Amino acid sequence: MAAQSDVVELILDDHRRMEDLFRRMRSVEADRAAALAEFADLLIAHGLAEEAEVYPALKRYKHIDDEEVEHGEEEHEEGNRALLALLEVDRVGSDEWDEKLEELVEKVTHHADEEERTILNGARENVAMDRREELGTAFAQARGKYLDANCGAIDNVRSIVDGK
């Protein structure tokens, strides 16, 4: 049952959900626009919650590299810019849409892979389970608040990318 609130497992669950949404966005049989909307909310909520609740706490552990955490934040920015570029494409399924989708997939997949190998493995090895559960609760609450606020709406993504 502990895995339900372990921040590492919650983040990994989000990464797997993002992969599933990528598959839906690539599928001509799926509702690609709906998958993109769900993905946009999840990506923004996930990144904001990590940066608000998880990353600052993990920087306090000596065996978790601060530079990796800061690099993760930079990669969130790259993913957000790629998301905005896809959201701004007029026609779902057009060549431009497919091109922007692949750029988004590359950015987010690269970040998730790196984060899993560095930050999350470091957290799993160096952060006690009770602290990971506390962080998981804080992460889930922040993520839920952002999801409830429709954080993946194009105007919100644009303001995040523009730093407003």
ABEGO torsion letter per residue (X at the ends): XAAAABAAAAAAAAAAAAAAAAAAAABAABBAAAAAAAAAAAAAAAAAAAAAAAAAAAAABAABBAAAAAAAAAAAAAAAAAAAAAAABABBGBAAAAAAAAAAAAAAAAAAAAAAAAAAAAAAAABBAAAAAAAAAAAAAAAAAAAAAGAABAAAAAAAAAGX
